[in-house]
Amino acid sequence: MATSDDRRQAYIDAYERWQSDLMRLHSVLIDGQPLDPMHRVALLRSESHTHDRYEGARARFLRIGTEPPESPFGDEGKHE
């Protein structure tokens, strides 16, 4: 199981990678840096994938939706 420090580092790495891709995308879409259509699509896909990885790392770091909630009744009601 990943430690808190591992989750923190994974979150930071994913965030930095996503921000890098986002800045590249903004340079094309907002600043008008020329890019041929094929590379533009690849850049959009890359940003989308790194954003998804960032969101996953964020959820794991903040422990959002990664583990089922504990039952207030302990183990009772569990069937194997």
DSSP file (Angstrom, degrees, kcal/mol; ACC not computed):
  #  RESIDUE AA STRUCTURE BP1 BP2  ACC     N-H-->O    O-->H-N    N-H-->O    O-->H-N    TCO  KAPPA ALPHA  PHI   PSI    X-CA   Y-CA   Z-CA
    1    1 A M              0   0    0      0, 0.0     2,-0.1     0, 0.0     0, 0.0   0.000 360.0 360.0 360.0 140.5    0.0    0.0    0.0
    2    2 A A        -     0   0    0      1,-0.1     2,-0.1     4,-0.1     0, 0.0  -0.426 360.0-129.6 -70.9 140.1    1.3    3.5   -0.9
    3    3 A T     >  -     0   0    0     -2,-0.1     4,-2.5     1,-0.1     5,-0.2  -0.345  26.7-103.3 -82.0 169.8    2.3    5.6    2.0
    4    4 A S  H  > S+     0   0    0      1,-0.2     4,-2.3     2,-0.2     5,-0.1   0.886 124.6  51.6 -59.8 -39.7    1.2    9.2    2.5
    5    5 A D  H  > S+     0   0    0      2,-0.2     4,-2.5     1,-0.2    -1,-0.2   0.882 108.8  50.9 -66.2 -37.5    4.5   10.4    1.2
    6    6 A D  H  > S+     0   0    0      2,-0.2     4,-2.6     1,-0.2    -2,-0.2   0.928 111.9  46.7 -63.6 -45.6    4.2    8.3   -1.9
    7    7 A R  H  X S+     0   0    0     -4,-2.5     4,-2.2     2,-0.2    54,-0.2   0.888 112.2  51.2 -64.0 -38.7    0.7    9.6   -2.6
    8    8 A R  H  X S+     0   0    0     -4,-2.3     4,-2.5    -5,-0.2    -2,-0.2   0.939 112.2  45.5 -63.1 -47.3    1.9   13.2   -2.0
    9    9 A Q  H  X S+     0   0    0     -4,-2.5     4,-2.8     1,-0.2     5,-0.2   0.896 112.0  51.4 -65.3 -40.1    4.8   12.8   -4.4
   10   10 A A  H  X S+     0   0    0     -4,-2.6     4,-2.4     2,-0.2    -1,-0.2   0.895 110.7  49.9 -62.2 -39.6    2.6   11.1   -7.0
   11   11 A Y  H  X S+     0   0    0     -4,-2.2     4,-2.5    46,-0.2    -2,-0.2   0.939 112.2  46.6 -63.6 -47.7    0.1   14.0   -6.7
   12   12 A I  H  X S+     0   0    0     -4,-2.5     4,-2.6     2,-0.2     5,-0.2   0.927 113.8  48.2 -61.9 -45.8    2.9   16.6   -7.1
   13   13 A D  H  X S+     0   0    0     -4,-2.8     4,-2.2     1,-0.2    -1,-0.2   0.921 113.5  46.7 -61.3 -44.9    4.4   14.8  -10.1
   14   14 A A  H  X S+     0   0    0     -4,-2.4     4,-2.4    -5,-0.2    40,-0.2   0.896 112.8  50.1 -65.4 -40.0    1.0   14.4  -11.8
   15   15 A Y  H  X S+     0   0    0     -4,-2.5     4,-2.8    -5,-0.2    -2,-0.2   0.935 111.2  48.0 -64.1 -46.3    0.2   18.1  -11.2
   16   16 A E  H  X S+     0   0    0     -4,-2.6     4,-2.0     1,-0.2    -2,-0.2   0.898 113.0  48.2 -63.2 -40.4    3.5   19.3  -12.6
   17   17 A R  H  X S+     0   0    0     -4,-2.2     4,-2.3    -5,-0.2    -1,-0.2   0.918 112.7  48.3 -65.9 -42.9    3.1   17.2  -15.7
   18   18 A W  H  X S+     0   0    0     -4,-2.4     4,-2.8    32,-0.2    -2,-0.2   0.924 110.7  50.7 -63.5 -43.6   -0.4   18.3  -16.3
   19   19 A Q  H  X S+     0   0    0     -4,-2.8     4,-2.4     2,-0.2    -1,-0.2   0.882 109.0  52.2 -62.2 -37.4    0.5   22.0  -15.8
   20   20 A S  H  X S+     0   0    0     -4,-2.0     4,-2.0     2,-0.2    -1,-0.2   0.940 112.9  43.9 -62.0 -47.9    3.3   21.5  -18.3
   21   21 A D  H  X S+     0   0    0     -4,-2.3     4,-2.5     1,-0.2    -2,-0.2   0.885 112.9  52.7 -64.5 -38.3    0.9   20.0  -20.9
   22   22 A L  H  X S+     0   0    0     -4,-2.8     4,-2.8     2,-0.2    -2,-0.2   0.896 107.9  50.4 -65.5 -40.4   -1.6   22.7  -20.1
   23   23 A M  H  X S+     0   0    0     -4,-2.4     4,-2.1     2,-0.2    -1,-0.2   0.908 111.0  49.2 -63.9 -41.1    0.9   25.5  -20.7
   24   24 A R  H  X S+     0   0    0     -4,-2.0     4,-1.2     2,-0.2    -2,-0.2   0.924 112.3  48.4 -62.5 -43.3    1.9   24.0  -24.0
   25   25 A L  H  X S+     0   0    0     -4,-2.5     4,-3.1     1,-0.2     3,-0.5   0.918 111.0  50.1 -63.0 -43.8   -1.8   23.7  -25.0
   26   26 A H  H  X>S+     0   0    0     -4,-2.8     4,-2.5     1,-0.2     5,-1.9   0.859 103.6  59.5 -64.0 -34.8   -2.5   27.3  -24.0
   27   27 A S  H  <5S+     0   0    0     -4,-2.1     6,-2.7     3,-0.2    -1,-0.2   0.844 114.7  37.1 -62.9 -30.4    0.5   28.5  -26.0
   28   28 A V  H  X5S+     0   0    0     -4,-1.2     4,-0.5    -3,-0.5    -2,-0.2   0.928 125.7  35.1 -83.3 -51.4   -1.2   27.0  -29.1
   29   29 A L  H  <5S+     0   0    0     -4,-3.1    -3,-0.2    -5,-0.1    -2,-0.2   0.868 133.0  23.0 -76.3 -37.0   -4.8   27.8  -28.4
   30   30 A I  T  <5S+     0   0    0     -4,-2.5    -3,-0.2    -5,-0.3    -1,-0.1   0.873 129.2  38.7 -98.0 -45.8   -4.5   31.2  -26.6
   31   31 A D  T  4<S-     0   0    0     -5,-1.9    -3,-0.2     2,-0.1    -4,-0.1   0.593 102.4-123.5 -86.5 -10.3   -1.2   32.6  -27.7
   32   32 A G     <  +     0   0    0     -4,-0.5    -4,-0.2    -6,-0.3    -3,-0.1   0.700  42.4 172.3  80.2  19.7   -1.6   31.4  -31.3
   33   33 A Q        -     0   0    0     -6,-2.7    -1,-0.2    -7,-0.2     2,-0.1  -0.458  40.3-111.5 -60.7 128.1    1.7   29.4  -31.5
   34   34 A P        +     0   0    0      0, 0.0     2,-0.3     0, 0.0    -1,-0.1  -0.367  46.9 163.3 -67.5 139.8    1.4   27.5  -34.9
   35   35 A L        -     0   0    0     -7,-0.1     5,-0.0    -2,-0.1    -3,-0.0  -0.938  38.6-112.8-155.5 132.6    1.0   23.8  -34.8
   36   36 A D     >  -     0   0    0     -2,-0.3     4,-2.2     1,-0.1     3,-0.3  -0.269  36.0-107.3 -66.3 155.6   -0.1   21.4  -37.5
   37   37 A P  H  > S+     0   0    0      0, 0.0     4,-2.2     0, 0.0     5,-0.2   0.837 116.3  54.2 -55.4 -39.5   -3.5   19.7  -37.0
   38   38 A M  H  > S+     0   0    0      1,-0.2     4,-1.9     2,-0.2     5,-0.1   0.924 112.6  43.0 -63.3 -43.7   -2.1   16.3  -36.3
   39   39 A H  H  > S+     0   0    0     -3,-0.3     4,-2.4     2,-0.2    -1,-0.2   0.815 109.9  58.2 -72.0 -29.3    0.2   17.6  -33.5
   40   40 A R  H  X S+     0   0    0     -4,-2.2     4,-2.4     2,-0.2    -2,-0.2   0.926 107.6  46.6 -64.0 -44.0   -2.7   19.7  -32.2
   41   41 A V  H  X S+     0   0    0     -4,-2.2     4,-2.5     2,-0.2    -2,-0.2   0.915 112.0  50.8 -63.4 -42.8   -4.8   16.6  -31.7
   42   42 A A  H  X S+     0   0    0     -4,-1.9     4,-2.5     1,-0.2    -2,-0.2   0.890 110.3  50.0 -62.4 -38.9   -1.9   14.8  -30.1
   43   43 A L  H  X S+     0   0    0     -4,-2.4     4,-2.5     2,-0.2    -2,-0.2   0.901 109.9  50.0 -66.5 -41.3   -1.4   17.8  -27.7
   44   44 A L  H  X S+     0   0    0     -4,-2.4     4,-2.2     2,-0.2    -2,-0.2   0.917 112.7  47.3 -62.0 -43.2   -5.1   17.8  -26.8
   45   45 A R  H  X S+     0   0    0     -4,-2.5     4,-2.7     2,-0.2     5,-0.2   0.920 111.0  51.3 -64.4 -43.4   -5.0   14.1  -26.1
   46   46 A S  H  X S+     0   0    0     -4,-2.5     4,-2.7     1,-0.2     5,-0.2   0.927 111.1  47.3 -60.3 -45.9   -1.8   14.4  -24.0
   47   47 A E  H  X S+     0   0    0     -4,-2.5     4,-2.1     1,-0.2    -1,-0.2   0.903 112.2  50.9 -63.1 -40.1   -3.3   17.2  -21.9
   48   48 A S  H  X S+     0   0    0     -4,-2.2     4,-2.1    -5,-0.2    -2,-0.2   0.920 112.5  45.7 -63.4 -44.2   -6.5   15.2  -21.4
   49   49 A H  H  X S+     0   0    0     -4,-2.7     4,-2.4     2,-0.2    -2,-0.2   0.911 113.3  48.2 -67.1 -42.9   -4.6   12.1  -20.3
   50   50 A T  H  X S+     0   0    0     -4,-2.7     4,-2.3    -5,-0.2   -32,-0.2   0.858 110.2  53.2 -69.0 -31.2   -2.3   14.0  -17.9
   51   51 A H  H  X S+     0   0    0     -4,-2.1     4,-2.7    -5,-0.2    -1,-0.2   0.923 109.1  49.1 -65.4 -43.0   -5.4   15.7  -16.5
   52   52 A D  H  X S+     0   0    0     -4,-2.1     4,-2.2     2,-0.2    -2,-0.2   0.912 111.6  48.8 -61.5 -42.3   -7.0   12.4  -15.9
   53   53 A R  H  X S+     0   0    0     -4,-2.4     4,-2.5     2,-0.2    -1,-0.2   0.900 111.2  50.8 -64.7 -39.2   -3.8   11.1  -14.2
   54   54 A Y  H  X S+     0   0    0     -4,-2.3     4,-2.8   -40,-0.2    -2,-0.2   0.936 109.5  50.0 -61.6 -46.6   -3.7   14.2  -12.1
   55   55 A E  H  X S+     0   0    0     -4,-2.7     4,-2.3     1,-0.2    -2,-0.2   0.886 111.7  48.9 -61.4 -39.0   -7.3   13.8  -11.0
   56   56 A G  H  X S+     0   0    0     -4,-2.2     4,-2.3     2,-0.2    -1,-0.2   0.925 112.9  46.2 -65.4 -44.6   -6.6   10.2  -10.0
   57   57 A A  H  X S+     0   0    0     -4,-2.5     4,-2.6     2,-0.2   -46,-0.2   0.879 112.4  52.0 -65.0 -37.5   -3.5   11.1   -8.0
   58   58 A R  H  X S+     0   0    0     -4,-2.8     4,-2.7     2,-0.2    -2,-0.2   0.923 109.4  48.7 -63.6 -44.9   -5.5   13.9   -6.4
   59   59 A A  H  X>S+     0   0    0     -4,-2.3     5,-2.9     1,-0.2     4,-0.7   0.903 113.8  46.4 -63.5 -41.2   -8.3   11.6   -5.4
   60   60 A R  H  <5S+     0   0    0     -4,-2.3     3,-0.2     3,-0.2    -2,-0.2   0.913 113.2  49.3 -67.4 -41.0   -5.8    9.1   -3.9
   61   61 A F  H  <5S+     0   0    0     -4,-2.6    -2,-0.2     1,-0.2    -1,-0.2   0.909 120.0  36.3 -63.4 -42.9   -3.9   11.8   -2.1
   62   62 A L  H  <5S-     0   0    0     -4,-2.7    -1,-0.2    -5,-0.2    -2,-0.2   0.488 109.6-125.3 -88.0  -3.0   -7.1   13.3   -0.6
   63   63 A R  T  <5 +     0   0    0     -4,-0.7     2,-0.7    -3,-0.2    -3,-0.2   0.925  50.4 163.4  57.3  48.1   -8.6    9.8   -0.2
   64   64 A I      < -     0   0    0     -5,-2.9    -1,-0.2     1,-0.2    -2,-0.1  -0.881  68.7 -23.0 -99.6 115.0  -11.7   10.7   -2.2
   65   65 A G  S    S+     0   0    0     -2,-0.7    -1,-0.2     2,-0.2    -5,-0.1   0.662 104.5 111.6  65.5  17.9  -13.6    7.7   -3.4
   66   66 A T  S    S+     0   0    0     -7,-0.3    -1,-0.1     1,-0.2    -2,-0.1   0.685  76.0  35.5 -96.9 -18.9  -10.7    5.3   -3.3
   67   67 A E  S    S-     0   0    0     -4,-0.2    -2,-0.2     3,-0.0    -1,-0.2  -0.985  89.5-105.5-133.3 144.1  -11.9    3.2   -0.4
   68   68 A P        -     0   0    0      0, 0.0     3,-0.1     0, 0.0    -2,-0.0  -0.396  48.5 -99.8 -64.7 143.9  -15.3    2.0    0.5
   69   69 A P        -     0   0    0      0, 0.0     2,-0.2     0, 0.0     0, 0.0  -0.328  40.2-106.9 -64.3 146.4  -16.7    3.8    3.5
   70   70 A E        -     0   0    0      1,-0.1    -3,-0.0    -3,-0.1     0, 0.0  -0.511  32.6-116.3 -74.0 140.4  -16.4    2.0    6.8
   71   71 A S    >   -     0   0    0      3,-0.2     3,-1.6    -2,-0.2    -1,-0.1  -0.570   9.5-138.6 -74.5 136.2  -19.6    0.6    8.2
   72   72 A P  T 3  S+     0   0    0      0, 0.0    -1,-0.1     0, 0.0     3,-0.1   0.626 104.3  60.6 -68.0  -9.2  -20.6    2.1   11.5
   73   73 A F  T >  S-     0   0    0      1,-0.3     3,-1.3     3,-0.1     2,-0.1   0.223 100.7-138.2-102.1  12.9  -21.6   -1.4   12.4
   74   74 A G  T <   -     0   0    0     -3,-1.6    -1,-0.3     1,-0.2    -3,-0.2  -0.444  66.7 -21.2  69.7-137.3  -18.1   -2.9   12.0
   75   75 A D  T >  S+     0   0    0     -2,-0.1     3,-1.8    -3,-0.1    -1,-0.2   0.508 102.2 118.4 -86.6  -6.2  -18.0   -6.3   10.3
   76   76 A E  T <  S+     0   0    0     -3,-1.3    -3,-0.1     1,-0.3     3,-0.1  -0.370  73.3  27.5 -66.5 139.2  -21.6   -7.2   11.1
   77   77 A G  T 3  S+     0   0    0      1,-0.3     2,-0.4    -2,-0.1    -1,-0.3   0.308  87.7 126.9  93.8  -8.6  -23.7   -7.7    8.0
   78   78 A K    <   -     0   0    0     -3,-1.8     2,-0.4     2,-0.0    -1,-0.3  -0.685  41.4-163.4 -83.8 133.6  -20.7   -8.8    5.8
   79   79 A H              0   0    0     -2,-0.4    -3,-0.0    -3,-0.1     0, 0.0  -0.943 360.0 360.0-117.6 138.0  -21.2  -12.1    4.0
   80   80 A E              0   0    0     -2,-0.4    -1,-0.1     0, 0.0    -2,-0.0   0.397 360.0 360.0-107.1 360.0  -18.4  -14.2    2.5
